[in-house]
């Protein structure tokens, strides 16, 4: 007899969080692959946590009994998420041991190997296991088990090992963050540094999730209370989606539903003299006011500074200069960084400090832009 399905408000919130998390992670990974390591690791983290939530949703609703082949499919990701978060922090704060990044994937790979013994079990074993972890009072099936699903005897301690794994990485990430804050002579709670504030806030959320995890595992049996964890994570994903939408450059241009990109400026009312006037305003802001130095520089902010519409400013940048707004920012920022690196002060500053002085929050994004425009890394440029 198959357990009844449970579809309620909690199940609805979690599945929306899953779909939204996968959707967001796809674009973050796509846009940052080989270009922005911090964002790449964050995209992978959101994907991993979304897949873990999906497994939890299957258990909570009872759909797992209709898709037994998916039973515990996300378990190896428990030993990947904290590592991805640490790599996000490390690359944001100037990590440079790129060849050692793969080491943080080892726990997940090892656990995947351990789980293979379970994945190869017949459906009866997975059915009984799902009944047990969800504490459901249904008759068990007769198992035809040819080999143990846990020959090393470690999967019975999955929750304990997951908690230890997260705590270790929280300690490592917190230590790295606190050392960086101390080196800058700031306070973690009052810092105005955008990068530090972002990492601090993310770290606090992960600590909160870990605390909820520990409480849930001590109060409830097996996976019964996991939906409390997933509700909090869904809230985090919803907030992330709102932040992305609020910061999107899409709203800086005049767009209509399903507008064809190639027709973007076809109906523009700008003539050549107006374009030249707007170009002069853009150039003045960039070269005289150094608008690009602000880490929050945006197309809408630039347009406001020269009293023009974002759509017209974007058009002039695209058509007259042949750049996107962000390419224009990168050009001025790299030019400014080259000037700094040639000075005596520039020789004393760290690359991350130079990056922050020209408007970058991420060292890796700065390195990528610098190398793309100069064919050199900032360090090799300074050394030469």
C-alpha positions as CSV (number, residue, x, y, z in Angstrom):
1,X,0.0,0.0,0.0
2,X,1.5,3.3,-1.1
3,X,1.4,6.2,1.4
4,X,-1.0,9.0,0.6
5,X,0.4,12.3,-0.9
6,X,0.6,15.4,1.2
7,X,0.2,18.6,-0.7
8,X,-0.1,21.7,1.5
9,X,1.1,25.2,1.8
10,X,4.6,24.1,3.1
11,X,5.0,21.8,0.1
12,X,4.0,24.6,-2.3
13,X,6.5,27.1,-0.8
14,X,9.3,24.5,-1.0
15,X,8.7,23.5,-4.6
16,X,8.5,27.2,-5.7
17,X,11.8,27.7,-3.9
18,X,13.3,24.6,-5.7
19,X,12.3,25.8,-9.2
20,X,13.3,29.4,-8.5
21,X,16.7,28.2,-7.1
22,X,17.4,26.0,-10.1
23,X,16.4,28.9,-12.5
24,X,18.6,31.4,-10.7
25,X,21.6,29.0,-10.5
26,X,21.4,28.3,-14.2
27,X,21.9,31.9,-15.2
28,X,24.5,32.7,-12.5
29,X,26.6,29.7,-13.6
30,X,26.1,30.5,-17.3
31,X,27.0,34.2,-16.9
32,X,30.0,33.6,-14.6
33,X,31.6,30.4,-16.0
34,X,35.3,31.0,-16.5
35,X,34.7,34.8,-15.8
36,X,33.8,35.2,-12.2
37,X,34.8,32.5,-9.8
38,X,32.9,33.8,-6.7
39,X,29.7,33.9,-8.7
40,X,30.4,30.5,-10.2
41,X,30.8,28.9,-6.8
42,X,27.7,30.7,-5.5
43,X,25.7,29.5,-8.5
44,X,26.8,25.9,-7.8
45,X,25.9,26.3,-4.2
46,X,22.4,27.5,-5.0
47,X,22.0,24.6,-7.4
48,X,23.2,22.1,-4.8
49,X,20.9,23.4,-2.1
50,X,17.9,23.5,-4.5
51,X,18.4,19.8,-5.5
52,X,18.7,18.9,-1.8
53,X,15.4,20.7,-1.2
54,X,13.8,18.8,-4.1
55,X,14.7,15.5,-2.4
56,X,13.3,16.8,0.8
57,X,10.1,17.9,-1.0
58,X,9.7,14.4,-2.5
59,X,10.0,12.9,1.0
60,X,7.6,15.4,2.6
61,X,4.9,15.0,0.0
62,X,5.3,11.3,-0.4
63,X,6.1,11.5,-4.1
64,X,9.3,9.7,-3.3
65,X,7.3,6.4,-3.3
66,X,6.4,7.0,-6.9
67,X,10.0,7.8,-7.9
68,X,12.0,5.4,-5.7
69,X,15.0,5.6,-8.0
70,X,15.4,9.2,-6.8
71,X,15.7,8.1,-3.1
72,X,18.6,9.9,-1.4
73,X,19.9,11.1,-4.8
74,X,21.1,14.4,-3.2
75,X,22.8,13.0,-0.2
76,X,26.3,13.5,-1.6
77,X,25.5,17.2,-2.0
78,X,25.3,17.5,1.8
79,X,29.1,17.2,1.7
80,X,29.6,19.7,-1.1
81,X,27.5,22.8,-0.2
82,X,29.6,24.1,2.7
83,X,32.8,23.6,0.6
84,X,31.2,25.7,-2.3
85,X,30.3,28.4,0.2
86,X,33.9,28.5,1.5
87,X,35.2,28.7,-2.0
88,X,32.9,31.7,-2.6
89,X,34.3,33.4,0.4
90,X,37.9,32.5,-0.4
91,X,37.8,33.8,-4.0
92,X,36.0,37.0,-2.8
93,X,38.7,37.7,-0.2
94,X,41.6,37.1,-2.6
95,X,42.1,33.3,-2.7
96,X,44.6,32.4,-5.3
97,X,45.2,28.6,-4.9
98,X,43.1,27.8,-7.9
99,X,44.7,24.4,-8.4
100,X,43.6,23.4,-4.9
101,X,40.0,24.2,-5.4
102,X,39.2,20.6,-6.4
103,X,40.2,19.4,-2.9
104,X,37.0,20.8,-1.5
105,X,35.0,18.4,-3.8
106,X,36.6,15.3,-2.4
107,X,34.1,14.8,0.6
108,X,31.2,14.8,-1.8
109,X,32.9,12.4,-4.3
110,X,33.8,10.0,-1.5
111,X,30.2,10.1,-0.1
112,X,28.9,9.5,-3.7
113,X,31.0,6.3,-3.7
114,X,29.6,5.2,-0.4
115,X,26.0,5.9,-1.6
116,X,26.5,3.8,-4.7
117,X,25.9,0.7,-2.6
118,X,22.5,2.2,-1.7
119,X,21.6,3.4,-5.2
120,X,22.1,-0.1,-6.5
121,X,19.6,-1.6,-4.1
122,X,16.2,-3.0,-5.3
123,X,13.1,-0.8,-4.9
124,X,11.9,-2.7,-1.9
125,X,14.9,-1.6,0.1
126,X,14.4,2.1,-0.9
127,X,10.7,1.8,-0.1
128,X,11.3,0.6,3.4
129,X,14.1,3.1,3.9
130,X,11.8,6.0,2.9
131,X,9.1,4.7,5.3
132,X,11.7,4.7,8.1
133,X,13.2,8.2,7.5
134,X,9.7,9.7,7.3
135,X,8.5,7.7,10.3
136,X,5.5,6.4,8.5
137,X,3.4,3.5,9.9
138,X,2.9,1.4,6.8
139,X,3.7,-2.4,6.3
140,X,7.3,-3.0,5.2
141,X,8.0,-4.9,2.0
142,X,10.0,-8.1,1.9
143,X,13.6,-7.2,0.9
144,X,15.7,-9.2,-1.6
145,X,19.0,-7.6,-0.6
146,X,22.1,-9.3,-2.2
147,X,24.6,-6.9,-0.6
148,X,24.7,-4.3,2.2
149,X,23.6,-0.8,1.4
150,X,26.1,0.5,3.9
151,X,29.1,-1.8,4.1
152,X,31.2,0.7,5.9
153,X,28.5,1.5,8.5
154,X,28.8,5.3,8.1
155,X,25.5,6.2,6.5
156,X,23.7,5.7,9.8
157,X,25.7,8.7,11.0
158,X,24.9,10.9,8.0
159,X,23.3,13.7,10.0
160,X,26.1,13.8,12.5
161,X,28.8,13.9,9.8
162,X,26.9,16.5,7.9
163,X,26.7,18.7,10.9
164,X,30.4,18.3,11.6
165,X,31.2,19.0,8.0
166,X,29.3,22.3,8.0
167,X,30.7,23.4,11.4
168,X,34.3,22.9,10.1
169,X,33.7,25.0,7.0
170,X,31.8,27.7,9.0
171,X,34.9,27.9,11.3
172,X,37.3,28.1,8.3
173,X,35.2,30.7,6.5
174,X,34.6,32.8,9.6
175,X,38.3,32.8,10.4
176,X,39.2,33.9,6.9
177,X,36.5,36.7,7.0
178,X,37.6,37.9,10.5
179,X,41.3,38.0,9.5
180,X,40.4,40.1,6.4
181,X,38.4,42.5,8.5
182,X,41.2,42.8,11.0
183,X,43.7,43.5,8.3
184,X,41.5,46.3,7.0
185,X,41.1,47.7,10.5
186,X,37.3,47.4,10.4
187,X,34.6,45.8,12.5
188,X,32.6,42.9,11.1
189,X,29.4,44.5,12.3
190,X,30.0,48.1,11.2
191,X,32.1,47.6,8.1
192,X,31.1,49.7,5.0
193,X,33.0,47.4,2.6
194,X,30.4,46.0,0.2
195,X,32.2,42.6,-0.2
196,X,32.7,42.1,3.5
197,X,29.1,43.0,4.3
198,X,27.9,40.5,1.6
199,X,30.0,37.7,3.0
200,X,29.0,38.5,6.6
201,X,25.3,38.4,5.7
202,X,25.6,35.1,3.8
203,X,27.6,33.6,6.6
204,X,25.0,34.6,9.2
205,X,22.3,32.9,7.1
206,X,24.3,29.7,6.8
207,X,25.0,29.7,10.5
208,X,21.2,30.1,11.0
209,X,20.6,27.1,8.7
210,X,23.1,25.0,10.6
211,X,21.5,25.9,13.9
212,X,18.0,25.0,12.6
213,X,19.5,21.7,11.2
214,X,21.0,20.8,14.6
215,X,17.7,21.6,16.4
216,X,15.6,19.7,13.9
217,X,17.7,16.6,14.0
218,X,17.6,16.5,17.8
219,X,13.9,17.1,18.1
220,X,12.5,15.0,15.2
221,X,13.2,11.5,14.0
222,X,15.4,11.1,10.9
223,X,14.1,13.4,8.1
224,X,10.6,14.2,9.6
225,X,11.3,17.8,10.4
226,X,13.6,18.7,7.5
227,X,10.8,20.9,6.0
228,X,11.7,23.6,8.6
229,X,15.2,23.8,7.1
230,X,13.8,24.0,3.5
231,X,11.3,26.7,4.4
232,X,14.1,28.9,5.7
233,X,16.2,28.2,2.6
234,X,13.2,28.9,0.3
235,X,13.0,32.3,2.1
236,X,16.7,32.9,1.3
237,X,16.1,32.0,-2.4
238,X,13.1,34.3,-2.6
239,X,15.2,37.2,-1.2
240,X,18.0,36.4,-3.7
241,X,15.6,36.6,-6.6
242,X,14.3,39.9,-5.4
243,X,17.8,41.3,-5.1
244,X,18.7,40.1,-8.6
245,X,15.5,41.7,-10.0
246,X,16.1,45.0,-8.1
247,X,19.7,45.2,-9.5
248,X,18.9,44.0,-13.0
249,X,19.9,46.4,-15.9
250,X,16.8,45.2,-17.7
251,X,14.8,47.9,-15.9
252,X,17.3,50.6,-17.0
253,X,16.1,50.4,-20.6
254,X,12.7,50.8,-22.2
255,X,11.5,47.3,-22.9
256,X,8.2,45.7,-23.9
257,X,7.1,42.1,-23.4
258,X,8.9,39.7,-25.7
259,X,10.7,42.6,-27.5
260,X,13.1,41.5,-30.3
261,X,16.6,42.6,-29.2
262,X,17.6,43.7,-32.7
263,X,14.9,46.3,-32.7
264,X,16.1,47.9,-29.5
265,X,16.8,51.4,-30.8
266,X,14.8,51.3,-34.1
267,X,12.2,53.8,-32.8
268,X,14.7,56.1,-31.0
269,X,14.1,59.8,-31.3
270,X,17.8,60.8,-30.8
271,X,19.5,62.7,-33.5
272,X,23.3,63.0,-34.0
273,X,23.7,66.3,-32.1
274,X,21.8,64.9,-29.1
275,X,23.9,61.8,-29.2
276,X,27.0,63.9,-29.1
277,X,25.7,65.9,-26.2
278,X,24.9,62.7,-24.2
279,X,28.4,61.3,-25.1
280,X,30.0,64.5,-23.7
281,X,28.1,64.0,-20.5
282,X,29.1,60.4,-20.2
283,X,32.8,61.2,-20.9
284,X,32.7,64.0,-18.4
285,X,31.3,61.8,-15.7
286,X,33.8,59.0,-16.4
287,X,37.0,61.1,-16.9
288,X,36.4,64.1,-14.7
289,X,34.1,62.8,-11.9
290,X,35.4,59.2,-12.1
291,X,31.9,57.8,-11.8
292,X,33.3,54.3,-12.5
293,X,35.1,54.1,-9.1
294,X,31.8,53.5,-7.3
295,X,31.2,49.8,-6.6
296,X,27.5,50.5,-7.1
297,X,27.9,52.2,-10.4
298,X,24.9,51.5,-12.6
299,X,23.4,52.6,-15.9
300,X,20.5,54.3,-14.2
301,X,22.9,56.1,-11.8
302,X,25.0,57.4,-14.7
303,X,21.9,58.5,-16.6
304,X,20.6,60.4,-13.5
305,X,24.0,62.1,-13.1
306,X,23.8,63.6,-16.6
307,X,20.0,64.1,-16.5
308,X,19.2,61.7,-19.3
309,X,17.1,58.6,-19.6
310,X,18.9,55.2,-19.1
311,X,17.6,54.1,-22.5
312,X,19.2,57.0,-24.3
313,X,22.5,56.6,-22.4
314,X,22.6,52.9,-23.2
315,X,21.9,53.7,-26.9
316,X,24.8,56.2,-27.1
317,X,27.2,53.8,-25.3
318,X,26.2,50.9,-27.6
319,X,26.1,52.8,-30.9
320,X,28.7,55.5,-30.5
321,X,31.3,53.7,-28.4
322,X,30.6,50.1,-29.4
323,X,30.5,49.0,-25.7
324,X,27.9,47.7,-23.3
325,X,27.6,49.8,-20.1
326,X,29.6,47.2,-18.2
327,X,32.3,47.0,-20.9
328,X,32.6,50.8,-20.6
329,X,33.0,50.5,-16.8
330,X,35.7,47.8,-17.2
331,X,37.6,50.0,-19.7
332,X,37.8,53.0,-17.4
333,X,38.4,50.8,-14.3
334,X,41.3,49.0,-15.9
335,X,42.8,52.2,-17.2
336,X,42.6,53.7,-13.6
337,X,44.1,50.5,-12.2
338,X,47.1,50.6,-14.6
339,X,47.7,54.2,-13.5
340,X,47.6,53.2,-9.8
341,X,49.9,50.1,-10.3
342,X,52.6,52.3,-11.8
343,X,52.8,54.5,-8.7
344,X,54.8,53.8,-5.5
345,X,51.5,53.4,-3.6
346,X,50.4,50.9,-6.2
347,X,53.5,48.8,-5.5
348,X,52.5,48.6,-1.8
349,X,48.8,47.9,-2.2
350,X,47.5,44.3,-2.6
351,X,45.7,43.5,-5.8
352,X,42.4,43.3,-4.0
353,X,42.9,46.8,-2.6
354,X,43.6,48.1,-6.1
355,X,40.5,46.3,-7.3
356,X,38.4,48.0,-4.6
357,X,39.9,51.4,-5.4
358,X,38.7,51.2,-9.0
359,X,35.2,49.9,-8.2
360,X,35.5,46.1,-8.1
361,X,34.1,44.0,-5.2
362,X,35.7,40.8,-6.5
363,X,39.4,40.3,-7.1
364,X,38.7,37.5,-9.6
365,X,36.3,39.8,-11.7
366,X,39.1,42.5,-11.6
367,X,41.7,40.0,-12.8
368,X,39.4,38.8,-15.6
369,X,38.7,42.3,-16.8
370,X,42.3,43.4,-16.6
371,X,43.6,40.4,-18.4
372,X,41.0,40.7,-21.1
373,X,41.9,44.3,-21.8
374,X,45.7,44.1,-21.4
375,X,46.6,40.5,-21.9
376,X,48.3,40.6,-18.5
377,X,47.2,40.0,-14.9
378,X,47.5,43.0,-12.6
379,X,50.4,41.3,-10.8
380,X,52.4,40.7,-13.9
381,X,51.7,44.2,-15.2
382,X,53.0,45.7,-11.9
383,X,56.1,43.5,-12.0
384,X,56.9,44.5,-15.5
